[in-house]
């Protein structure tokens, strides 16, 4: 298989055309329909350093930019219609070096060495990148994981695909202990009754094994059920899982429940503890502190498209919930500590709720950067888990001040000295943190970073 790698200015209609091999995109254009004048507001030592608009082939307003992964001097940006490779060797002047058109919805990405994994959760006619969409009720549609070779960052090559019966809304990469294979945890859930393969009780994940030397042989090696006793009413799956391989644990956000998992055997994850919260509407994702003493769960109230950063919704809904990990081994349990909610009320035309973030690797402290859609990017001090507090932010303002439209920061992650924010409509933002408390993080350099696969940070 080959990927459709673009360098021309052909419009988004070409997404449905034939597959061709090409060279890199070197010029990006502004996304159409940029309604508002961009007047970002910052606070507490956060500066907007650079922006790269969405490239032409992925610039349509429904081709949302989604999650990010990092390898060396490159960031990989997922998009509902494929992915983009950015050269970030100079964070003040990032460049697009490849644009891959491969529609499939969500476009969650992760990377290990020369392999890139891409989630597909909107059914396509077949596995090819150019295949048209099909109805979820139509049998035989493809959903699951696509695998690419990115050894040449300017010309990614489509290698293989693995079908999962409920698609892949998100996925989590768990490297094999032998260094010769990856395990990909595929999370999925039913968005509506139109998806026959995802109906309750869909209480499992799929685990895909990918041999590094033969990725075309990737296959499902396990489908563990996290709610085998039927304890979760109307189980519709997990939204996201964050693995901490160094510690042998993971945190799973499973819509109505937060789970703590033992992943010491990555093919056989085991549920250690399970919690619920009456203020949580949609358990979305999670992040551990570096010492694994605490974990931050995220509530995506309204599914990301609603304006819930307002006074009426209040500070405990659509927020983060901090839990401590108590005990050891199989006796580990989760204890609630506090909530954190964006402290600035947003307008009724700004979709805003807690979303994806990562640690800022300051030794001996717990700092966290997080996206809030049109609420912007927030920098949070989590060192006292009972009293998390914002210490900086960047707010881009409304995408459209007159109408509620889906926009804003999907993900905000710290990587090798800067914060990278995936703007659903505006493209990639690069932020500089100037708060002196965060300066020690600049001494930490990672070779790769998949935010849902937390690395242990020495000295932290």
N, C-alpha and C positions, 0 to 999 in steps of 0.2 A: 504494500500500500504506500502511496505517497500523499503528502499533505498539500493543501492548496496554500502556497505561500505567496503573498501579494507584494508587488512593488509599484503597481500602477494606481491610477485614480478612479478606477471603475467603481460605480456606486454599489450599494448593498444588495441590489437585485441579483448581482453576480454570485451571491452566496449559493444559489441553487444551480449554478452552472457546472460544467465538467471539471474534474480534478486535474490540476497541472502542477508540475514542479516549477519553482521559481526562485527568485532571490529576495533579498530583504527589503522591507519597507524602510525608506530612509527619510521620508517626509511625512509628517503628521498634519492633519487638518483639524480645524475646530469642529466639534460636534454641532449638528444643526439644532436650531431651536434653543439657543442659550438665552433664556428670557431676561435674566436679571443682570444688571451691571455688577461685576464681581468686586465687592468691597469687603474683603475678609477682615475680621476683627480678631486680634490675638490678645493673650494675656499671660503673664507669668513666664516670660522667656521662651516663647514659641514663635518662630519666624517661618513664613512661607518662602522657601528658597527657590523652588522651580516648579513648573507644571508642564506636562506633556499631554496635549489634548488627545482624545481617542482618534486613531487613524481612520481613514476614509471608509474602509471596508467594514469597520466595527463601530461606526459612528451613529448608527440609527438609534433613536431614543429608547427603543425596546431592547437594544443590544447592550444590556447593562454590563459595566465592568464589575467583576466580583472579587474573588480572593487572590492572594499573592503568595508566591514562594520565591526563594532566593538561592542562588548558587554562584559563588565567586563574585565577579563584578557584574552579575546580571540579576534582574528581577523578572519573574514570569507573572504576567497579569492575566487571570482568567476573565472570560467574557462569555455572555450567553451564546455568542456565535463563534467562539473559538478561544484563542489566546494571543498575547503579545509578548515578545521578548524585548526587554529594555536593557541597554548598556548603561550601568550606573557607576562606571569607574570614576566619573566626575559627577558627584551628586548634584552639583549646581547646574549641570548641563547634560541631563540624561537624554539618550537617543533611542529611538525604536530601530531595532535591527532585523526583526521579523514579525510578520503578522500572519497568523494561521487561521483561515476560515474553516471552521468545523463545528457547525451549529449542533446544539444538544441541550441547551438550557443550563443555567447555573455556572458551569465551567469551573468547578472547583479544581485546583491544581496542587500538585506536590512534585518534588524532584529529588532524585538520588543519583549522583554521578551523571551518566549520560541518558538516564531514563526520566521521562516526564509522564505523569499520570493525569488524566483529564476526566472529570465526571460528566456523565450523560444521564439526565433525568427527564427529558422530554422525548417520547418515542420517535424514532426515525425508521424509514422504510427498511434500511439495512445498516451495516456497520460502516459504510463508506462516508467520508467527510461531506460529500455533496448530496447525500440522500435526503429526500424531502421528509417533512414531518408526517406522522400518521396519527390517527385517533388513538387515545389510550385504550379504548375498548376494542380496537382491531388487533387480532392475534398476530404474533410474529414480529411486531415492532422491536427495534433494538434499543435497549437502555443498558447502562453499565459503566465500564471503565475503558477508555482508549489509552494506548501506550505509544509514546513517541520517543524517537532517538534525537537528542538535542546535542550530540557531540559537536555538530556545526551549528552554533547558535543562530546563524543567518539563514539556515535552511533545515528546519526540523523535518524529520521523516516519520510518517505514520507507520508503526510496526505491527500492531495487533490490537485486538479488542476482546473483552471478556463480558459476556452478557450476565446480568443479574436480574432476578425476576421482579424486582421493584425499582430497577434503575439505581442511580447513585446521585442522591441529592448532595451529599458531601462524602469525603473519604479521608482516611488517616493512614499515613505511611508508618509502619513499624519495621525498622530494619532487622533482618535476620541476624542472630547472634554469630553466625559463621561468616558474615560479611559477603555471602555469595547469593543472597536472595532477599527480596522484600516481601513483607506481608502488607496487604492493603485492606484495611477495614472499611467496608462499604456501608454507609448509613443511608437509610431511605425510609420514607413514610408515605402515607396516603393523603394527598391534598384534597381529594374529593371522591365521591362514589364512582366517578368516571374511570378510575384506575383499578381494573379488576384484579391485578396481580398484587395489590397493596392493601387489600381489605383486612380489617381486624379479624382474628388476632395476628397482625404482622409484628411479631415480637422478636425478630432476629436481625442479625447483621450477616453479611457475606464476607468471608475472608479469602482473599485472592493471594496465591503464592506466585511470585514472579522470579524465576531464575535469571540472574544478571547476564549470564552467558547465552541464554536462550529465551528472551522475553516473549517470543511467539508461542512458547509452551505454557504461558501463564494460565492458571486454572483455579477454580474455587476449591479450597481444601477444608472448608468448615462453614457452617451456618449456625452458630450458637444462638440459642434463644435466651434472652435476658429475663423473660417473664414466663417461664414454663408452667407456673402454677396458675396462670390466668389472673394473677392478683391485680393487674392493671386493667381496669375497665376500658373497653374499646381501644386496646393497644394498637397504635398505628405506626410504631417504629421509633427509631432514634434519629434525632436531627444531626448531631455531631458528637465526635469522640476526640478528646485530647489525650494522647499517650505521653507518658514520661518513662521511656524505656530504661533509663539509668536507675530509676527507682522501682521498676517492675509494676507500675500502677497506671491506671487511666481513669479519667472522669468522663462519663457519658451523659449527655443531655438528651433525655428521651421523652420529649414533649410534656408529659405530666410528672416525670420523675427525674431526679438527679441520682446517678449511680456512681459508686466507687468500685473499680474493677482491679483484680489481680491479673496482670498480663505477663507474669514471669514465664509462662509458656504461651507465646503469642498466638498459637493456633487454638488454644483452649482458654480464653478469658473467663474469669469467674467473678460473679457479683459478690462483693464483700459487704457493701452497705447500700442502702437506698433511702432517699429522703423526698419528702414533698413539702410544698410551701403554698399556703392559701393565697399568697399575694402573687405567685407566679402563674402566668397564663400559658407560657410556651418555653419550656426549658430548651435553650438554643445551643449553648456552647460553654466552654469552661477553660480556665487557665490556673495552673498550680503556681504557688510561689516556688522560688528556686530550692528552698530547703524542704519542700513538700509538707510544710506545716499547715498550710492553708490552701484553699482552692476557691476561685471566684467563678460562680455560675452566673449565666446571663439569661434574663427573661426578655424574649422578643415579643412583647405584647403588641398585638395588631399585625404581626407577621412582617413588620418592616415597612409597611406602606401607610401606616396611620400616624397622626400627629398626637403623640401621647406624652411629650415633654412639656406638659402644661400644668397649671395649678390644679385643675379639676382632677387629673389622673393621680396626682400626688407623688411623694418621694419614694414610695415602696413598691410601685408597680411599674413594669417596663424598666427595671433597674438591675443592678448587680446584687447578688447575695454572697457574702463571704462566709465560708464554712471552715472550721479547723478540723484537721485530721487527728484523732485521738486514738491511743492504743498502738498496737504493733501487729504486723502480720495479718492473719485471718481475723484478728479482733479489732482491726481498724474500724473506726466509725466517724461519721460526719456530725459536727456540732455547729449549729448556726451561731454567727457572731454579729453580723450587721448588714445593712443595705447601703449601697451607694447609688445615687441618681444624679444625673447631670444637673448642676445647680442653677442653670439659666433657663427660664421658660422660653420656649420657641413658639413661633406663630402657627396659626391653624393651617397654613399652606406648606408647612415643613414636616415631612415624615421624619420622625425622630424617636428612637428607642435604643436601648443598649445593644451593641453589636460587637464585632470582632476586635480583639486587641492582643497585646503581648507584654511580657516583662521588659523593663529597661534594666539592663544588667549592671546594677550598682551593688558592689559587694557590701554585705551587711545590712542591706535595706531592701524594701519591696516597693518599687515604683512600677507603674503600669500605664501604658498608653492604649487608648480605646477609641474606636469609632462610634459615632452616634447618628449615622446617616446625616440628615440636614442639621442636626445639632452640632456637627463638626467633630473635632478630635479633642479628647480630654486627656490630660496627664494627671495621674492620681497617685498619691502617697498611700500605700497600703501597709506601711510598716506597723501601725497599730491596727490590727484587724477589726477592733471594735469601733474605730473612728476613722475610716478612710476619708481623705479630703483631696479636693482638686487643687493642684499647684500650677496649672497652666492649661491653655486651650487655644485652638484656632477654630473660628466659626466663619464659614464661607458666606453665610446669609442664604436666603431662599433662592432656589433655582428659578422658580416662578412665583413672584409675590402675590399673584392674583388667584392661582389655582394650585391645589395640592397635586403634585406630580412626584413620582418616585425619583429621588436623586440623593446626593450626599455621599459621605464616606462609608463605604462598605466594610473596609478593613483598614486598620492603622497599626503598623508593626515597626518596631525598632530593629534596625539591622546595620551593624558596623558603622555607627556614628551618626545615623540619621533616622528619621521616621518617614516611612513611605505609606501614603494613604491612597487607596484605590477608590477614586471618585466614580460613582455610577455613571454620571454624565460628563463631568469635567475632565476625566482622565486621571493620570498619575500625578499626585502632589508629592513633593519632597520638602520635609520640614526640618529645620535646625532647632535643636534644643539648647538654649543659652543659660538656663538655670544652673548655677554652679554646683548644686547638689547632684546633678545628673552627669557632670563632667567625667567622673570615674568610669562610666559606661564606655567611654571612647577607647579605653584600653582593652576592651573585649572584642576580638575579631573571630567571626565564624566563617567556616568554609562553605557551609550550606545552612539554610534555615527554612524548615516547614513549621509554621506556627502551631499546627495541631500535633507536632511531634517535638515536644519540648526537649531541648538539650540541657544537660547539667552544666552550669556555668561556674567554673572553679573560682573560689573566693567569695561566692555569693552566700 
